[in-house]
């Protein structure tokens, strides 16, 4: 770009410290570490709370940079170096980006919201790219710095823009609006993200809507909370899964398919994802395409090919002391620049290798595109370039240290692990090249602490309890407390496949996580908090109702939401005396429920306190009898026919004759029964596994661990393993009370269990560092650990930290 100094000073409100008539640059930079800085760069020296780029100006001059925007005058202005003094370099940077954006006249979509911005942007880019040369925000560049960087990527080749804008407080969006200058607006879901920066929801929505000043149309969900802030209804083009009055009304009845209704027309589209958030993002994309007058056939064709959006560059340990940067899901010129800067920031070795696929979405002629790609790679001092794809192999074949392959498979056929040693490797490829195969070969295969969950065993246990039920009896499975420590989503997915009827969670946030993960089964929240009612209704979660106060509060809230027959579940107290309506509360319960159609009693249930204890069999039978009596009273008075359930896991096993219409399965699903005979018939589900970190020999009389609680009697071989009480291992299991299994042998835990480690005695066991260690599993059942610690298996299982990786497998 060539610009007069007088014009540039006016744009950024600067004064020049050098007497030149004009400046020429092709690249705008704010990162002093970037190897792309050279004599063609214009550098803005941003001065933030934790960094000041002014201190690196000398280094940049050495790299050849000649044009600087600064807020602090340099002590010396070398000949040929031009400084432009401003009050605030960030504001100057933003002003220049706004000026630059105004030089281009083509459609620009501006996207904001709390969630879904980046996914919608990436999907729209994919959907529109065959017809346009699209410029978009790279990754999630949506901040006060990211937005101007994104806009400054516009080139003469582009004819369509998609930029996202993110804010964290008031008085930020107006700046981003002047930079993006959108012609079409998209508002995605409004959530609780960055709530701390706003006084209330109204203030947040008002601030976000400032992005859409001057747009010809605003695309958003038909949401009353947002629409009340928009006076000009003609500006809107809305979508909904709930309101048929929306401009585009979606129906999701059949798995993998949406019906799209707009105007007097309707058509079907196949969709690859069905989680609630994905459906909202897909609906936004379809509505946008309809507004842009795309044909139904073209929309259906392209929608079916949508892909999961990855947004992170990941740094991993590689083979042979390499560092691996995994960016194996996109390959365009703008993101290549970012990835190369990331490589430079995170390199751990001097030598750098880039494995790069054909570059797409540039709009440039092939020869010009790869000329720029080659120059970019050379400016970043890449030691070895491996190009994969017909275009890059052809166009860069003359580049120094370049090795070309026609396809990923062609590269893999000649792959030799020994050729990668102590270097930093960037793997960057378009999704279709399946570069994950390359990453798998280059990634270090490290052992780690994992909780392995056998899904075949889960299914076996489900079927064991089902075998005690009538075919018509429904099953509700408890997946609270992270699926009793085993992982709730994966277990819930299996249960949905096996057609159980209800899921139970303790709190609303557990249910919301399942909904976000795509679980569609009815979910009952067993401990609903009044503060969570809004979220529960938003995510179709069904509350347990246990008191008049809670009932009235939920009824009022449901009325305000214009609910009709919203499902609730009435909890009766028949002797547990924890939660629930007692006999003397039933008249008032009936009085509240009878006149309303806002709520619908789907089930009535109670909780057995002692179904696993033979000595209290009579008490359990009294509980069941009282429950049946109270249910009859309620159903007759309310003229309803709800599902009744009182049996828990041990109840199913010991009292199957009282199964009623539904039972609740909990701990038994995870392989733990309430007596020895029951447990024998269950399959083992979970194995907690780690490795030996280090081996050492301890002399006679020496101590091991904190407070010297273990003293060696003779020479002892000690293994340190990387798991401790922060991972959920009880400290009481240490000091020679507990043990692990190594090479099918018991190894006693010695000394105190540490936060992240424990030590075990492996004297007499032939083992090496890296060998597997079983903390609990078939050899050491959690029931045995619980028995010795005088607790229950529930406590052991639910204590395993979520920082322990879960691995799910089927045999």
Residue pairs with C-beta under 8 A, 6 or more apart in sequence:
1 24
1 25
1 26
2 22
2 23
2 24
3 22
3 23
4 21
4 22
5 16
5 20
5 21
5 22
5 23
5 82
8 14
8 23
8 84
8 96
9 15
9 16
9 84
11 95
11 96
11 99
12 69
12 84
12 86
12 92
12 93
12 95
12 96
13 86
13 87
13 91
13 92
13 95
14 69
14 84
14 85
14 86
14 92
15 84
15 85
16 82
16 83
16 84
16 85
17 73
17 74
17 77
17 82
17 83
17 84
17 85
18 77
18 81
18 82
18 83
20 82
23 42
23 67
23 82
24 40
25 40
25 41
25 42
25 67
26 40
26 41
27 36
27 37
27 38
27 40
27 41
27 42
28 41
28 42
28 43
28 44
28 96
28 149
28 152
29 36
29 37
29 41
29 42
29 43
29 44
29 65
30 43
30 44
30 46
30 53
30 93
30 145
30 149
31 37
31 341
32 43
32 53
32 56
32 59
32 60
33 341
33 344
33 345
34 341
34 344
35 340
35 341
35 344
35 379
35 380
35 381
36 337
36 340
36 341
36 376
36 379
36 380
37 43
37 60
37 63
37 64
37 65
38 63
38 64
38 65
38 379
39 64
39 65
39 66
41 60
41 65
41 67
42 67
42 68
42 69
43 53
43 57
43 60
43 65
43 67
43 68
43 69
44 53
44 68
44 69
44 89
44 90
44 92
44 93
44 96
45 52
45 53
45 54
45 56
45 57
45 68
45 69
45 70
45 71
45 72
45 89
46 53
46 89
46 90
46 93
46 145
47 53
47 54
47 71
47 72
47 89
47 90
48 90
53 89
54 70
54 71
54 72
57 68
57 70
57 74
60 68
61 78
61 81
65 81
66 80
66 81
66 82
67 81
67 82
67 84
68 81
68 82
68 83
68 84
69 83
69 84
69 86
69 89
69 92
69 93
69 96
70 83
70 84
70 85
70 86
70 89
71 85
71 86
71 87
71 88
71 89
73 83
73 85
74 83
77 83
84 92
86 92
90 144
90 145
93 145
93 148
94 144
94 148
94 175
94 178
94 179
96 148
96 152
97 147
97 148
97 149
97 151
97 152
97 179
98 148
98 151
98 178
98 179
98 181
100 151
100 152
100 154
101 108
101 151
101 154
101 179
101 180
101 181
102 181
104 154
104 158
104 161
106 158
106 159
106 160
106 161
107 160
107 161
107 183
107 184
108 160
108 161
108 162
108 163
108 180
108 181
108 182
108 183
108 184
109 124
109 161
109 162
109 163
109 182
109 183
109 184
109 185
109 186
109 288
110 163
110 164
110 165
110 177
110 180
110 182
110 184
110 185
110 186
110 211
110 212
110 215
111 117
111 120
111 121
111 162
111 163
111 164
111 165
111 185
111 186
111 187
111 188
112 164
112 165
112 166
112 167
112 173
112 186
112 187
112 188
112 208
112 211
113 186
113 187
113 188
113 189
113 190
113 208
114 188
114 189
114 190
114 191
114 192
114 193
114 194
115 188
115 189
115 191
115 193
115 277
116 188
116 189
116 277
116 280
116 281
116 284
117 140
117 142
117 164
117 165
117 166
117 188
118 137
118 139
118 140
118 142
118 164
118 309
118 311
119 278
119 281
119 309
120 186
120 188
120 281
120 284
120 285
121 136
121 137
121 162
121 163
121 164
122 136
122 309
123 281
123 282
123 285
123 306
123 309
124 162
124 285
124 288
125 134
125 136
125 162
125 361
126 302
126 305
126 306
126 307
127 285
127 289
127 302
127 303
128 134
128 160
128 162
128 292
129 361
130 302
132 159
132 160
133 157
133 158
133 159
133 160
133 361
133 362
133 363
134 158
134 160
134 161
134 162
134 361
135 150
135 153
135 154
135 155
135 158
135 160
135 161
135 162
135 334
136 150
136 161
136 162
136 163
136 334
137 146
137 147
137 150
137 162
137 163
137 164
138 150
138 153
138 334
138 335
138 338
139 311
139 335
139 338
140 146
140 164
140 166
140 311
141 147
141 149
141 150
141 164
142 150
142 163
142 164
142 165
142 166
143 166
144 172
144 175
144 176
146 166
147 163
147 165
147 176
147 179
147 180
148 179
150 163
151 163
151 179
151 180
153 334
154 161
155 363
157 362
157 363
157 364
158 363
161 180
163 180
163 182
165 173
165 176
165 177
165 180
165 211
167 173
167 176
167 194
167 197
167 207
167 208
168 194
168 197
169 194
169 197
169 198
169 207
170 197
170 198
170 203
170 207
171 207
172 207
173 207
173 208
173 210
173 211
174 210
176 211
177 210
177 211
177 212
177 213
180 211
181 214
182 211
182 212
182 214
182 215
183 214
183 215
183 216
184 215
184 216
184 217
184 219
184 288
184 291
185 211
185 212
185 215
185 217
185 218
185 219
186 218
186 219
186 220
186 284
186 288
187 208
187 209
187 212
187 218
187 219
187 220
187 221
187 226
188 280
188 281
188 284
189 221
189 277
189 280
190 201
190 204
190 205
190 208
190 223
190 225
190 226
194 204
195 204
197 204
198 204
198 207
201 225
202 229
205 225
205 226
205 229
206 229
209 229
209 230
212 218
212 235
215 235
217 235
217 236
217 237
217 291
218 230
218 235
218 236
218 237
219 236
219 237
219 238
219 239
219 284
219 287
219 288
219 291
220 226
220 236
220 238
220 239
221 238
221 239
221 240
221 246
221 280
221 283
221 284
222 238
222 239
222 240
222 242
222 243
222 245
222 246
227 233
227 236
230 236
236 247
237 247
237 248
237 287
237 291
238 246
238 247
238 248
238 287
239 246
239 247
239 248
239 249
239 250
239 283
239 284
239 286
239 287
240 246
240 248
240 249
240 250
241 249
241 250
241 251
241 252
241 279
241 283
243 249
244 261
247 262
247 287
248 260
248 261
248 262
248 283
248 286
248 287
248 290
249 260
249 261
249 262
250 258
250 259
250 260
250 261
250 279
250 283
250 286
251 258
251 259
251 261
252 258
252 259
252 274
252 279
253 259
255 274
256 270
256 271
256 272
256 274
257 268
257 269
257 270
257 271
258 268
258 269
258 271
258 279
258 282
258 283
258 286
259 266
259 267
259 268
260 266
260 267
260 268
260 269
260 286
260 290
260 296
260 299
262 290
265 296
267 296
267 299
267 300
268 300
269 286
269 299
269 300
269 303
269 304
270 300
270 303
270 304
271 278
271 279
271 282
271 303
271 304
271 306
272 304
272 305
272 306
272 307
273 279
273 282
273 306
273 308
273 518
274 518
274 520
275 515
275 516
275 517
275 518
276 515
276 516
276 518
276 539
277 516
278 518
282 303
282 306
285 303
286 299
286 303
289 298
289 299
290 299
307 431
310 329
310 330
313 325
313 326
313 327
313 339
313 342
314 325
314 326
314 327
315 323
315 324
315 325
315 326
315 346
316 323
316 324
316 325
316 326
316 439
316 443
316 444
317 323
317 324
317 443
317 444
317 446
318 324
318 420
318 425
318 442
318 443
318 444
319 417
319 420
319 441
319 442
319 443
319 444
320 417
320 418
320 420
320 421
320 422
321 349
321 421
321 422
322 349
322 420
322 421
322 422
322 423
322 424
322 425
322 442
323 346
323 347
323 348
323 349
323 423
323 424
323 425
324 425
324 427
324 439
324 442
324 443
324 444
325 339
325 342
325 343
325 346
325 424
325 425
325 426
325 427
326 427
326 439
326 443
327 335
327 339
327 342
327 426
327 427
327 428
327 429
328 427
328 428
328 429
328 435
328 436
328 438
328 439
329 429
329 430
329 431
329 435
330 428
330 430
330 431
331 356
331 357
331 358
331 359
331 360
331 428
331 429
331 430
331 433
332 359
332 360
332 361
332 362
333 359
333 361
333 362
333 369
333 372
333 373
333 376
335 428
336 356
336 359
336 373
336 376
336 428
337 376
339 426
339 428
340 354
340 376
340 377
340 380
340 382
340 426
342 426
343 352
343 354
343 380
343 424
343 426
344 380
346 424
347 424
348 424
349 422
349 423
349 424
351 383
351 384
351 422
351 423
351 424
352 380
352 381
352 382
352 383
352 384
352 423
352 424
352 425
352 426
353 382
353 383
353 384
353 385
353 386
353 420
353 423
353 424
353 425
353 426
354 377
354 382
354 384
354 385
354 386
354 425
354 426
354 428
355 386
355 388
355 411
355 425
355 426
355 427
355 428
355 429
355 435
355 438
356 373
356 377
356 385
356 386
356 387
356 388
356 392
356 426
356 428
356 429
357 387
357 388
357 389
357 392
357 408
357 428
357 429
357 430
357 433
357 435
358 388
358 389
358 390
358 391
358 392
358 430
358 433
359 369
359 370
359 373
359 391
359 392
360 430
362 369
364 372
366 391
366 395
367 395
369 395
370 391
370 392
370 395
370 396
371 395
373 392
373 395
373 396
374 395
374 396
374 399
377 385
377 399
378 399
378 400
382 401
383 401
383 423
384 401
384 403
384 423
385 396
385 399
385 401
385 402
385 403
386 402
386 403
386 404
386 405
386 411
387 393
387 396
387 402
387 403
387 404
387 405
388 404
388 405
388 406
388 407
388 408
388 410
388 411
388 429
388 433
388 435
389 406
389 407
389 433
390 406
392 404
393 404
393 405
393 406
394 404
396 402
396 404
397 404
405 411
405 414
407 433
408 429
408 433
408 434
408 435
408 437
408 438
411 438
412 437
412 438
412 441
415 438
415 441
417 441
420 442
425 442
427 435
427 438
427 439
427 442
428 435
429 435
429 438
447 690
447 691
447 770
447 772
448 690
448 691
448 805
449 688
449 689
449 690
449 691
449 722
449 723
449 727
449 804
449 805
450 688
450 689
450 690
450 804
450 805
450 806
450 807
451 485
451 486
451 686
451 687
451 688
451 689
451 800
451 804
451 805
451 806
451 807
452 686
452 687
452 688
452 689
452 806
452 807
452 809
453 486
453 487
453 490
453 491
453 685
453 686
453 806
453 807
453 808
453 809
454 683
454 684
454 685
454 686
454 687
454 809
454 810
454 811
455 490
455 494
455 808
455 809
455 810
456 683
456 810
456 811
457 671
457 683
457 684
457 685
458 491
458 494
458 669
458 670
458 685
459 494
459 498
460 682
460 683
461 668
461 669
461 670
461 671
461 682
461 683
461 685
462 475
462 477
462 495
462 498
462 500
462 665
462 669
464 668
464 681
464 682
465 475
465 649
465 652
465 653
465 663
465 665
465 668
465 669
466 475
468 652
468 653
468 656
468 659
469 475
469 652
469 656
469 659
469 663
470 659
472 661
473 659
473 660
473 661
473 662
473 663
474 501
474 502
474 643
474 645
474 661
474 662
474 663
475 500
475 501
475 502
475 662
475 663
475 665
476 500
476 501
476 502
476 503
476 504
476 524
476 645
476 662
476 663
476 664
476 665
477 495
477 500
477 502
477 503
477 504
477 664
477 665
477 666
477 669
478 484
478 503
478 504
478 505
478 664
478 665
478 666
478 669
479 488
479 491
479 492
479 495
479 503
479 504
479 505
479 510
479 514
480 488
480 504
480 505
480 506
480 507
480 510
480 526
481 506
481 798
482 488
482 510
482 798
482 802
483 490
483 491
483 492
483 670
484 666
484 667
484 669
484 670
484 794
484 797
484 798
485 686
485 728
485 797
485 798
485 799
485 800
486 670
486 685
486 686
486 797
486 806
487 806
487 808
488 505
488 510
488 513
488 514
489 513
489 514
489 517
489 519
490 806
490 808
491 669
492 503
492 514
492 517
492 519
492 521
493 517
493 518
493 519
495 503
495 521
496 519
496 520
496 521
500 521
501 521
501 522
501 662
502 521
502 522
502 523
502 524
502 662
503 511
503 514
503 519
503 521
503 522
503 523
503 524
504 523
504 524
504 526
504 664
505 511
505 514
505 523
505 524
505 525
505 526
506 525
506 526
506 527
507 525
507 527
507 528
507 529
507 532
508 525
508 528
508 529
508 532
508 535
508 536
508 539
508 541
509 532
509 535
510 525
511 523
511 525
511 536
511 539
511 541
512 535
512 539
512 541
514 523
515 523
515 539
515 540
515 541
522 542
522 567
522 602
523 540
523 541
523 542
524 541
524 542
524 543
524 544
524 569
524 603
525 532
525 536
525 541
525 542
525 543
525 544
526 544
527 544
528 536
528 543
528 544
528 545
528 550
528 554
530 550
530 553
530 554
533 543
533 553
533 554
533 557
534 557
535 541
536 542
536 543
537 557
537 558
537 561
537 563
537 566
542 566
542 567
542 568
542 569
542 602
543 550
543 554
543 568
543 569
544 568
544 569
544 571
544 579
545 551
545 554
545 568
545 569
545 570
545 571
546 571
546 573
546 579
546 580
546 581
547 579
547 581
547 585
548 581
548 585
548 588
548 589
548 592
551 568
551 589
551 592
551 593
552 592
554 568
554 599
555 592
555 596
555 598
555 599
558 566
558 598
558 599
559 598
563 598
563 599
564 597
564 598
565 597
565 598
565 599
565 600
566 598
566 599
566 600
567 599
567 600
567 602
568 599
568 600
568 601
568 602
569 601
569 602
569 603
569 604
569 605
570 581
570 589
570 601
570 603
570 604
570 605
570 634
570 642
571 579
571 580
571 581
571 605
571 606
571 607
572 580
572 581
572 582
572 604
572 605
572 606
572 627
572 630
572 631
573 579
573 580
573 581
573 582
573 606
574 580
574 606
574 607
574 623
574 624
574 626
574 627
574 630
574 646
575 609
575 619
575 622
575 623
575 626
576 606
576 607
576 608
576 609
576 623
578 607
580 606
580 607
581 589
583 626
583 630
586 630
586 633
586 634
589 634
590 634
590 637
590 638
593 599
593 601
593 638
594 637
594 638
601 634
601 638
601 640
601 642
602 642
602 643
603 642
603 643
603 644
603 645
603 662
604 630
604 631
604 634
604 635
604 642
604 643
604 644
605 644
605 645
605 646
605 662
605 664
606 623
606 627
606 646
607 646
607 648
608 620
608 623
608 624
608 646
608 647
608 648
608 650
608 651
609 616
609 619
609 620
609 623
610 616
610 619
610 620
611 620
611 647
611 648
611 650
611 651
611 654
611 655
611 674
612 650
612 654
612 674
612 675
617 654
620 651
620 654
620 655
621 655
623 646
624 646
624 655
624 658
627 644
627 646
628 644
628 660
631 642
631 644
634 640
635 641
635 642
643 660
643 661
643 662
644 660
644 661
644 662
645 660
645 661
645 662
645 663
645 664
646 658
646 660
647 655
647 656
647 658
647 659
647 660
647 663
647 664
648 663
648 664
648 665
648 666
649 664
649 665
649 666
649 667
649 668
649 669
649 673
649 674
650 668
650 673
650 674
650 678
651 658
651 663
652 659
652 663
652 665
652 668
653 668
653 673
653 674
653 678
667 674
667 793
667 794
668 674
668 678
668 682
669 685
670 685
670 686
670 797
671 679
671 682
671 683
671 684
671 685
671 686
672 679
672 682
672 782
672 783
672 793
672 794
672 797
673 679
673 680
673 681
673 682
679 781
679 783
684 777
684 778
684 781
686 776
686 777
686 782
686 797
687 774
687 776
687 777
687 778
688 723
688 774
688 775
688 776
688 777
688 800
688 804
689 772
689 773
689 774
689 775
689 777
690 721
690 722
690 723
690 772
690 773
690 775
691 721
691 722
691 770
691 771
691 772
691 773
692 719
692 720
692 721
692 742
692 762
692 767
692 768
692 769
692 770
692 771
692 773
693 719
693 720
693 721
693 722
693 757
693 769
694 719
694 720
694 769
695 717
695 718
695 719
695 720
695 762
695 767
695 768
695 769
696 717
696 718
696 720
697 715
697 716
697 717
697 718
698 704
698 712
698 715
698 716
698 717
698 718
699 712
699 715
700 712
700 713
700 714
700 715
701 711
701 712
702 711
702 712
703 709
703 710
703 711
703 712
703 751
704 710
704 712
704 718
704 750
704 751
704 759
705 750
705 751
705 752
705 754
705 759
706 751
706 752
706 754
707 752
709 735
709 751
709 752
710 735
710 736
710 750
710 751
710 759
715 763
716 750
716 761
716 763
717 761
717 762
717 763
717 764
717 765
718 750
718 759
718 760
718 761
718 762
719 742
719 747
719 759
719 760
719 762
719 767
719 773
720 757
720 758
720 759
721 740
721 757
721 758
721 759
721 760
721 773
722 756
722 757
723 729
723 756
723 757
723 758
723 775
723 804
724 753
724 754
724 755
724 756
724 757
724 758
725 731
725 753
725 754
725 755
726 755
726 756
726 801
726 803
727 756
727 800
727 801
727 803
727 804
728 796
728 799
728 800
728 801
728 804
729 753
729 758
729 775
730 753
730 789
730 791
730 796
730 799
731 752
731 753
732 789
733 749
733 753
733 785
733 788
733 789
734 749
734 750
734 751
734 752
734 753
734 758
735 749
735 750
735 751
735 752
736 748
736 749
736 750
737 749
737 788
738 748
738 749
738 785
738 788
739 746
739 747
739 748
739 749
739 760
739 780
740 746
740 747
740 749
740 760
740 773
740 774
740 775
740 780
741 747
741 773
741 774
741 777
741 779
741 780
742 760
742 762
742 765
742 767
742 771
742 772
742 773
742 774
743 765
743 766
743 767
743 771
744 779
745 764
745 765
747 760
747 761
747 762
747 765
747 773
748 760
748 761
749 758
749 759
749 760
750 759
750 760
750 761
751 758
751 759
760 773
774 780
776 782
776 785
776 796
782 793
782 796
782 797
783 793
785 793
785 796
786 792
786 793
786 795
786 796
789 796
